[in-house]
Amino acid sequence: MFDILAITTPIFLIIGLGYLAVMLRLFSKEQVKGLGGFVINFALPALIFRALVQRPLDEIFNPVYLIAYGGGSALLFLGAWLFARQRGKPIGESSILALGLSTSNSGFIGYPIAVMVVGSSAAVALALSMVVENLLMIPAALAIAEAGRQQGASFLTALRKTMSRLARNPILIGISCGILVAFSGIKIPSPLFKAVDMLASASAPAALFVIGGTLYGLRIGGMLHDVSPVVLGKLVLHPLLILVMLWWLPPIDAALATAAVVLASAPMLSVYPILGQRYGHGESCTASLMLATLLSFVTISGLLWILEAYPAALS
């Protein structure tokens, strides 16, 4: 168990450092937001690009991983959406609630933990998971929410608008460029690759610091009863479904499979409150993110202990 805590404790210490930095006014919220922009627009795309150009193309494109991660996430989204609708929630609110259960903070929390557990395979898993999240989960959820908010708007129209915005996403651009370079076999000049490598190396600590700074000032208030199902579904059901899918499908590399479960065990997207605010649910989404991040220290530590104690679960 001490080996597990040696992995998770440094992660949450850096998150705590970011929290303290804002609390003590060493960083402002705007400065943290700017650092988050650096991570999203430069460091994470560089990390993914570096991982993709360093590996053979057949190792990068893993259909079993995509089916397992995409299928498990989509099933959870559908189940949560139907459950919310049966309880009388509007279409848009149901979609945002389901998005919270089925998409992870892969880059800011999932990857830093996964890389400490499985090493370089974590970056490939991150790229594959972000393909699922950015091309399947987020577009579908926002298109449903948009169609529910705008009476008469079709799902396909909302989906086209969402995909148009995502086409300019730096992470997707990094994935596309990495695949193109890996496919073409172009050798990147050493000075350019060194710059990419330096940006990539900054991604994990900067991302964790941003999460901590973002959490300062968030409040759960009296919403514990409402947000608990979302939080528990995200931290428990999401990794469990991915684990079941990996067990059911043909086996893949154990390190890649472990990384998939670890990424799924992370809290929901850091922009979840922003997405929720757009549809009138910013406060509950903020409370969900706060509670999930706090509880994830326990749930992720427990998950790593289970995977270490029962390695056959992923074989």
PAGUDREN-878922 format. One record per atom (N, C-alpha, C): x, y, z. Coordinates in steps of 0.05 Angstrom, whole numbers, padded with zeros to 5 digits, always signed. Atoms other than C-alpha are relative to their C-alpha. Layout:
BEGIN
XYZ/...
END
This chain:
BEGIN
+00016-00024+00000/+00000+00000+00000/+00017+00025+00000/-00018-00023+00000/+00059+00047+00014/+00010+00006-00028/-00008-00005+00028/+00080+00037-00059/-00021+00016-00015/+00022-00014+00013/+00012+00061-00081/-00001+00030+00009/+00000-00027-00011/+00014+00122-00035/+00024+00016-00011/-00024-00014+00012/+00084+00138-00063/-00006+00010-00027/+00008-00010+00027/+00051+00146-00131/-00021+00022+00002/+00022-00020+00000/-00012+00184-00112/+00005+00024+00017/-00004-00023-00018/+00013+00228-00055/+00014+00023-00014/-00012-00024+00013/+00061+00271-00097/-00019+00014-00019/+00019-00012+00019/+00005+00282-00148/-00018+00020+00015/+00019-00017-00015/-00042+00310-00095/+00014+00021+00016/-00015-00021-00013/+00013+00348-00060/+00004+00024-00019/-00003-00022+00020/+00024+00388-00125/-00027+00014-00003/+00026-00012+00001/-00051+00399-00129/-00004+00018+00024/+00002-00017-00025/-00049+00424-00057/+00017+00025-00002/-00018-00023+00004/+00009+00469-00075/-00013+00022-00016/+00014-00019+00016/-00032+00502-00129/-00023+00013+00015/+00022-00010-00016/-00090+00510-00081/+00011+00021+00020/-00012-00018-00019/-00045+00543-00029/+00011+00025-00014/-00011-00023+00014/-00012+00588-00081/-00022+00021-00005/+00022-00019+00004/-00080+00619-00097/-00011+00010+00026/+00010-00008-00026/-00103+00620-00025/+00018+00021+00013/-00019-00019-00011/-00040+00657-00004/+00005+00024-00018/-00002-00021+00019/-00047+00703-00064/+00028+00002-00013/-00025+00001+00015/+00019+00682-00094/-00006-00001-00030/+00011+00001+00027/-00021+00668-00157/-00029+00010+00001/+00028-00008+00002/-00086+00700-00178/-00015-00021-00017/+00017+00019+00016/-00144+00661-00210/+00006+00004-00030/-00006-00006+00028/-00127+00696-00276/+00026-00012-00008/-00026+00011+00007/-00055+00674-00273/-00002-00031-00002/+00005+00029+00002/-00077+00602-00260/-00014-00007-00026/+00014+00005+00025/-00124+00607-00318/+00019+00002-00024/-00020-00002+00021/-00066+00631-00362/+00018-00024-00001/-00017+00024-00001/-00023+00573-00339/-00015-00024-00012/+00017+00021+00011/-00081+00527-00356/-00001+00001-00030/-00001-00004+00029/-00082+00557-00426/+00025-00010-00012/-00026+00010+00009/-00008+00541-00433/-00001-00031-00002/+00001+00030+00000/-00021+00468-00414/-00017-00010-00023/+00018+00010+00021/-00080+00459-00461/+00010+00006-00028/-00007-00008+00027/-00053+00497-00520/+00028-00007-00009/-00028+00005+00008/+00021+00479-00518/+00011-00026+00013/-00013+00022-00013/+00044+00428-00465/-00012-00027-00007/+00013+00026+00006/-00008+00373-00475/+00002-00008-00029/-00004+00008+00029/-00007+00376-00552/+00029-00009-00005/-00027+00008+00004/+00069+00372-00548/+00005-00028+00011/-00002+00027-00012/+00064+00312-00501/-00011-00022-00018/+00013+00020+00017/+00017+00275-00547/+00016-00003-00026/-00016+00001+00025/+00057+00293-00609/+00026-00016+00004/-00024+00014-00006/+00121+00268-00576/-00005-00030+00002/+00006+00028-00003/+00089+00202-00557/-00006-00014-00027/+00009+00012+00025/+00060+00190-00626/+00023-00003-00020/-00022+00002+00019/+00124+00204-00666/+00022-00018+00009/-00021+00018-00010/+00166+00159-00622/-00007-00029-00002/+00010+00028+00000/+00125+00096-00634/-00009-00008-00028/+00011+00009+00026/+00107+00053-00694/-00030+00006-00002/+00028-00008+00005/+00040+00071-00725/-00019-00022+00009/+00018+00021-00008/+00010+00002-00712/-00002-00003+00030/+00001+00000-00029/+00026+00010-00638/-00018+00023+00010/+00016-00023-00008/-00008+00078-00636/-00030-00005-00005/+00029+00005+00007/-00073+00057-00671/-00007-00027+00011/+00008+00024-00013/-00102+00006-00624/-00031-00002+00001/+00029+00000+00002/-00174-00010-00644/-00013-00012+00025/+00012+00012-00024/-00187-00054-00582/-00001+00021+00022/+00000-00021-00020/-00167+00004-00537/-00023+00020-00005/+00020-00019+00008/-00212+00052-00575/-00028-00011+00005/+00026+00012-00005/-00271+00004-00572/-00006-00002+00030/+00004+00004-00029/-00261-00011-00498/-00005+00027+00014/+00003-00025-00014/-00252+00061-00476/-00025+00015-00011/+00023-00013+00012/-00303+00089-00525/-00026-00013+00007/+00025+00015-00006/-00354+00034-00514/-00008+00003+00029/+00006-00002-00028/-00349+00036-00438/-00010+00028+00007/+00009-00028-00006/-00355+00112-00436/-00027+00006-00012/+00026-00005+00013/-00413+00113-00485/-00023-00014+00014/+00020+00014-00015/-00451+00060-00447/-00007+00014+00026/+00005-00014-00025/-00443+00098-00382/-00015+00026-00005/+00014-00025+00007/-00465+00163-00416/-00029-00006-00005/+00028+00007+00007/-00527+00130-00444/-00016-00008+00024/+00014+00008-00024/-00545+00097-00378/-00006+00023+00018/+00004-00023-00017/-00536+00161-00339/-00021+00019-00012/+00019-00018+00013/-00575+00202-00390/-00028-00011+00003/+00027+00012-00002/-00634+00153-00390/-00010+00001+00029/+00007-00001-00029/-00633+00151-00313/-00010+00028+00007/+00007-00028-00006/-00635+00227-00309/-00027+00007-00013/+00025-00006+00014/-00691+00231-00360/-00024-00013+00014/+00021+00013-00014/-00732+00180-00322/-00007+00014+00026/+00005-00015-00025/-00725+00224-00260/-00011+00028-00006/+00013-00025+00008/-00755+00282-00299/+00019+00023-00006/-00019-00021+00008/-00691+00320-00316/-00004+00008-00029/+00001-00008+00029/-00693+00362-00380/+00022-00013-00016/-00020+00012+00019/-00654+00338-00441/+00028+00011+00005/-00026-00013-00002/-00598+00389-00433/+00013-00007+00027/-00011+00006-00027/-00588+00378-00358/+00008-00030+00001/-00007+00029+00001/-00589+00302-00369/+00026-00005-00015/-00024+00003+00016/-00535+00308-00422/+00025+00009+00015/-00023-00011-00016/-00489+00351-00378/+00006-00018+00023/-00004+00019-00022/-00500+00304-00319/+00015-00025-00010/-00012+00025+00011/-00482+00243-00362/+00028+00005-00009/-00027-00007+00008/-00421+00279-00390/+00019-00001+00024/-00016+00000-00024/-00395+00287-00319/+00008-00028+00009/-00006+00027-00007/-00398+00212-00308/+00019-00014-00019/-00012+00016+00021/-00367+00190-00373/+00025+00012-00014/-00025-00011+00011/-00309+00237-00389/+00019+00008+00022/-00020-00003-00021/-00245+00243-00350/+00018+00025-00004/-00021-00020+00001/-00195+00297-00333/+00026-00014-00007/-00021+00017+00008/-00146+00255-00372/+00027+00014+00000/-00025-00014+00003/-00093+00307-00385/+00011+00012+00026/-00009-00014-00024/-00091+00344-00318/+00005-00019+00024/-00003+00018-00023/-00099+00286-00269/+00007-00029-00008/-00004+00028+00009/-00104+00219-00305/+00028-00006-00010/-00027+00005+00012/-00039+00224-00345/+00022+00001+00021/-00022+00000-00020/+00007+00246-00287/+00001-00024+00017/+00000+00024-00016/-00016+00186-00247/+00008-00024-00017/-00005+00023+00018/-00015+00137-00306/+00030-00002-00007/-00028+00001+00008/+00056+00157-00326/+00017-00010+00023/-00015+00011-00023/+00081+00141-00255/-00005-00030+00003/+00007+00029-00003/+00046+00073-00259/+00012-00017-00022/-00007+00016+00023/+00062+00049-00330/+00022+00012-00017/-00022-00012+00016/+00114+00097-00358/-00010+00012-00027/+00005-00013+00026/+00114+00118-00431/-00026-00009-00014/+00025+00009+00011/+00053+00077-00449/-00023+00018+00007/+00021-00018-00009/+00012+00129-00412/-00006+00021-00021/+00004-00021+00019/+00023+00181-00466/-00017-00010-00024/+00015+00012+00022/-00004+00134-00521/-00029-00003+00009/+00027+00003-00010/-00064+00118-00477/-00014+00027+00002/+00011-00027-00001/-00075+00192-00466/-00010+00009-00027/+00008-00008+00027/-00076+00205-00541/-00025-00015-00009/+00023+00016+00009/-00125+00148-00554/-00025+00008+00015/+00024-00008-00016/-00171+00169-00496/-00010+00027-00009/+00008-00027+00008/-00171+00241-00520/-00014-00001-00027/+00014+00003+00025/-00192+00218-00589/-00029-00007+00006/+00027+00008-00008/-00252+00184-00556/-00015+00023+00012/+00014-00021-00014/-00269+00243-00512/-00006+00024-00018/+00004-00024+00016/-00259+00298-00563/-00015-00005-00026/+00014+00006+00025/-00288+00263-00624/-00027-00014+00004/+00025+00015-00005/-00344+00222-00592/-00015+00012+00023/+00016-00006-00024/-00364+00239-00521/-00008+00029+00002/+00006-00029-00003/-00359+00315-00518/-00019+00010-00022/+00018-00009+00021/-00390+00328-00587/-00028-00010+00004/+00027+00011-00003/-00448+00281-00574/-00015+00012+00023/+00014-00011-00023/-00463+00307-00505/-00008+00029-00004/+00007-00029+00004/-00460+00381-00525/-00021+00003-00022/+00021-00001+00021/-00501+00368-00588/-00027-00006+00012/+00026+00007-00013/-00556+00335-00546/-00009+00023+00018/+00007-00022-00018/-00553+00391-00495/-00009+00025-00016/+00007-00023+00017/-00555+00444-00550/-00028-00004-00013/+00025+00006+00013/-00613+00410-00585/-00023+00002+00021/+00021-00002-00020/-00651+00407-00519/-00005+00029+00008/+00003-00028-00008/-00638+00481-00504/-00014+00016-00022/+00012-00014+00022/-00657+00506-00573/-00023-00016-00012/+00024+00015+00010/-00727+00481-00587/-00001+00002-00031/+00001+00000+00029/-00730+00460-00660/+00027-00004-00013/-00027+00005+00011/-00655+00454-00668/+00005-00030-00002/-00005+00029+00004/-00635+00386-00696/+00026-00008+00013/-00025+00011-00011/-00583+00342-00665/+00023+00003-00019/-00021-00002+00020/-00543+00341-00730/+00011+00028-00003/-00009-00028+00002/-00541+00417-00734/+00017+00007+00023/-00016-00006-00024/-00517+00423-00663/+00027-00015-00001/-00025+00016+00001/-00466+00367-00675/+00020+00013-00020/-00018-00013+00020/-00438+00403-00737/+00013+00024+00012/-00012-00024-00012/-00428+00467-00697/+00021-00008+00021/-00019+00009-00020/-00394+00429-00641/+00026-00010-00013/-00023+00011+00014/-00348+00392-00689/+00017+00022-00013/-00015-00023+00012/-00330+00458-00723/+00018+00013+00020/-00016-00012-00021/-00306+00486-00657/+00023-00018+00008/-00021+00019-00008/-00268+00423-00639/+00022-00004-00021/-00021+00002+00021/-00231+00423-00706/+00023+00019+00006/-00022-00019-00007/-00191+00482-00678/+00012-00007+00027/-00011+00009-00026/-00175+00444-00613/+00029-00007-00003/-00028+00006+00003/-00099+00445-00603/+00008-00029+00006/-00006+00028-00006/-00100+00375-00573/-00005-00018-00024/+00006+00016+00024/-00134+00346-00635/+00020+00007-00022/-00020-00007+00019/-00085+00385-00678/+00026-00015+00006/-00024+00015-00008/-00028+00353-00639/-00002-00029-00007/+00005+00028+00007/-00058+00284-00648/+00003-00004-00031/+00000+00003+00029/-00067+00295-00723/+00029+00003-00011/-00027-00004+00009/+00004+00322-00733/+00018-00023+00008/-00016+00023-00009/+00034+00265-00692/-00005-00024-00018/+00006+00023+00017/-00002+00213-00734/+00011+00004-00028/-00011-00005+00027/+00018+00246-00799/+00030-00003-00001/-00030+00003-00001/+00092+00249-00779/+00007-00029+00003/-00005+00029-00004/+00090+00177-00754/-00005-00016-00026/+00007+00014+00025/+00057+00154-00819/+00020+00006-00022/-00018-00008+00022/+00104+00193-00865/+00029-00009+00005/-00028+00007-00006/+00168+00173-00829/+00019+00024+00000/-00017-00024+00000/+00193+00245-00830/+00016+00002+00026/-00017-00003-00024/+00252+00255-00783/+00000+00030+00009/+00001-00028-00010/+00243+00317-00740/+00028+00010+00008/-00026-00011-00007/+00304+00362-00734/+00004+00001+00030/-00006+00002-00029/+00338+00355-00666/-00008+00025+00016/+00008-00023-00015/+00329+00427-00643/-00031+00003+00004/+00030-00001-00002/+00254+00425-00659/-00010-00021+00019/+00010+00022-00018/+00244+00358-00624/+00007+00007+00029/-00008-00008-00028/+00282+00385-00563/-00020+00020+00011/+00020-00019-00009/+00233+00443-00559/-00026-00014+00007/+00024+00015-00005/+00174+00395-00564/+00003-00016+00026/-00005+00016-00023/+00206+00351-00511/-00001+00017+00026/+00000-00017-00023/+00215+00410-00463/-00029+00008+00007/+00028-00007-00005/+00142+00431-00472/-00015-00023+00012/+00014+00024-00009/+00118+00360-00462/+00006-00006+00029/-00008+00006-00028/+00158+00352-00397/-00013+00018+00020/+00012-00020-00018/+00124+00413-00368/-00030-00006+00005/+00029+00004-00001/+00054+00385-00378/-00011-00010+00026/+00011+00013-00024/+00044+00341-00317/+00000+00018+00025/+00000-00017-00024/+00067+00387-00260/-00017+00025-00003/+00016-00025+00004/+00036+00449-00291/-00030-00006+00001/+00029+00007+00000/-00031+00413-00302/-00010-00004+00029/+00009+00005-00028/-00034+00390-00229/-00001+00026+00016/+00000-00026-00013/-00016+00460-00204/-00026+00015-00008/+00024-00014+00010/-00073+00488-00247/-00025-00011+00014/+00023+00012-00013/-00123+00439-00218/-00003+00011+00029/+00001-00010-00027/-00105+00460-00147/-00009+00029+00001/+00008-00028+00000/-00110+00534-00163/-00029+00004-00008/+00028-00002+00009/-00176+00523-00198/-00020-00007+00023/+00018+00010-00021/-00206+00487-00137/-00004+00021+00022/+00002-00020-00022/-00193+00546-00090/-00025+00018-00005/+00024-00017+00002/-00258+00583-00077/-00025-00015-00008/+00024+00015+00007/-00304+00528-00102/-00014-00010+00025/+00015+00009-00024/-00359+00508-00054/-00020-00022-00008/+00020+00021+00005/-00402+00446-00048/-00027+00008+00011/+00025-00010-00011/-00454+00480-00004/-00019-00022+00008/+00020+00019-00007/-00519+00443+00005/-00007-00019-00023/+00006+00016+00023/-00513+00405-00060/+00010-00029+00001/-00013+00026-00003/-00480+00342-00032/-00018-00022-00010/+00019+00021+00008/-00543+00300-00042/-00003-00002-00030/+00005+00000+00029/-00551+00320-00115/+00025-00008-00015/-00024+00006+00015/-00478+00314-00136/+00013-00027+00006/-00012+00025-00008/-00460+00250-00099/-00002-00022-00022/+00002+00021+00020/-00488+00203-00153/+00018+00005-00024/-00017-00006+00023/-00449+00239-00208/+00029-00006+00008/-00028+00004-00009/-00384+00237-00167/+00006-00030+00003/-00004+00028-00004/-00391+00164-00147/-00001-00015-00027/+00001+00013+00027/-00411+00144-00218/+00026+00005-00015/-00025-00006+00015/-00349+00179-00246/+00023-00015+00012/-00024+00011-00012/-00299+00153-00196/-00001-00031+00002/+00002+00029-00004/-00326+00082-00190/-00010-00014-00026/+00012+00014+00023/-00371+00063-00249/+00016+00002-00026/-00015-00004+00025/-00329+00093-00304/+00024-00019-00003/-00023+00019+00002/-00264+00055-00289/-00009-00029+00000/+00010+00028-00001/-00305-00008-00274/-00010-00008-00027/+00010+00007+00027/-00339-00006-00342/+00023-00004-00020/-00023+00003+00018/-00273+00005-00378/+00014-00027+00006/-00012+00025-00007/-00244-00054-00339/-00016-00024-00011/+00017+00021+00011/-00303-00098-00359/+00003-00002-00030/-00003+00000+00029/-00296-00078-00432/+00027-00012-00008/-00027+00011+00006/-00221-00094-00431/+00001-00030+00006/+00001+00029-00007/-00235-00161-00398/-00015-00016-00022/+00018+00014+00020/-00289-00178-00450/+00013-00001-00028/-00012-00002+00027/-00250-00156-00512/+00027-00015-00001/-00026+00013+00003/-00186-00189-00540/+00021+00015+00016/-00020-00013-00017/-00126-00175-00495/+00018+00020-00015/-00019-00019+00010/-00081-00115-00506/+00023+00002+00020/-00023-00004-00018/-00014-00094-00475/-00009+00007+00028/+00009-00004-00027/-00021-00096-00400/+00004+00029+00010/-00005-00028-00008/+00010-00027-00390/-00020+00019-00012/+00020-00017+00013/-00038+00004-00440/-00027-00004+00013/+00025+00006-00013/-00097-00031-00408/-00001+00014+00028/-00001-00013-00026/-00076-00006-00339/-00003+00030-00002/+00002-00029+00004/-00068+00064-00365/-00029+00008-00006/+00028-00006+00007/-00139+00062-00394/-00017+00001+00025/+00016+00001-00025/-00169+00043-00326/+00008+00024+00018/-00009-00023-00017/-00127+00096-00290/-00011+00026-00011/+00011-00024+00012/-00148+00150-00339/-00030+00003+00005/+00029+00000-00005/-00221+00130-00330/-00007+00006+00029/+00005-00004-00029/-00213+00135-00254/+00003+00029+00008/-00005-00028-00006/-00195+00209-00257/-00027+00015+00003/+00025-00016-00001/-00248+00262-00239/-00008+00010-00027/+00010-00010+00026/-00289+00295-00293/+00017+00023-00010/-00014-00021+00014/-00264+00347-00342/+00003+00025+00017/-00004-00024-00015/-00234+00410-00311/-00019+00023-00010/+00018-00020+00012/-00279+00451-00358/-00030-00007+00005/+00027+00009-00005/-00341+00414-00333/-00018+00022+00011/+00017-00022-00009/-00366+00474-00293/-00007+00021-00021/+00004-00019+00021/-00357+00519-00353/-00022-00010-00020/+00021+00012+00017/-00398+00471-00397/-00027+00001+00013/+00025+00000-00015/-00450+00465-00343/-00013+00028+00002/+00010-00027-00003/-00456+00540-00334/-00014+00009-00025/+00012-00008+00026/-00473+00548-00408/-00029-00009-00001/+00027+00011+00001/-00535+00506-00396/-00015+00003+00027/+00014-00007-00025/-00553+00535-00327/+00005-00019+00023/-00006+00019-00022/-00520+00482-00283/+00029+00003+00010/-00028-00005-00008/-00453+00515-00266/+00005-00007+00029/-00005+00004-00029/-00461+00510-00190/+00002-00030+00006/+00000+00028-00006/-00477+00436-00188/+00025-00014-00013/-00024+00011+00014/-00421+00420-00239/+00025+00007+00015/-00023-00009-00016/-00372+00461-00197/+00002-00017+00025/+00000+00017-00024/-00392+00423-00134/+00009-00029-00006/-00008+00027+00008/-00385+00357-00171/+00030-00003-00004/-00028+00000+00005/-00315+00374-00194/+00016+00001+00026/-00013-00004-00025/-00294+00396-00125/+00000-00026+00016/+00003+00024-00016/-00320+00334-00090/+00015-00024-00013/-00014+00022+00014/-00294+00286-00143/+00030+00002+00002/-00029-00003-00003/-00224+00315-00140/+00010-00007+00028/-00007+00006-00028/-00222+00310-00064/-00001-00030+00005/+00003+00029-00005/-00248+00238-00063/+00018-00017-00017/-00015+00016+00018/-00205+00215-00121/+00027-00009+00012/-00024+00009-00013/-00144+00211-00076/-00004-00028+00012/+00006+00025-00013/-00178+00154-00039/-00007-00021-00022/+00010+00019+00019/-00212+00121-00099/+00023-00009-00019/-00022+00008+00018/-00151+00122-00145/+00021-00016+00015/-00018+00017-00016/-00106+00096-00089/-00010-00028+00003/+00012+00026-00002/-00155+00040-00078/+00000-00016-00026/+00000+00014+00026/-00159+00024-00152/+00028-00010-00006/-00027+00009+00005/-00083+00020-00158/+00007-00023+00017/-00005+00023-00017/-00081-00026-00099/-00013-00025-00011/+00014+00023+00012/-00133-00072-00131/+00015-00010-00025/-00014+00009+00024/-00095-00073-00197/+00026-00013+00006/-00026+00012-00008/-00030-00089-00161/-00005-00027+00012/+00006+00025-00014/-00063-00143-00119/-00011-00022-00018/+00013+00018+00019/-00101-00174-00177/+00007+00007-00029/-00009-00008+00027/-00060-00163-00241/-00014-00016-00022/+00014+00017+00020/-00099-00219-00276/-00026+00013-00010/+00025-00013+00008/-00159-00173-00279/+00002+00013-00028/-00004-00014+00026/-00129-00139-00341/+00012-00019-00021/-00012+00019+00019/-00104-00202-00375/-00021-00017-00013/
END
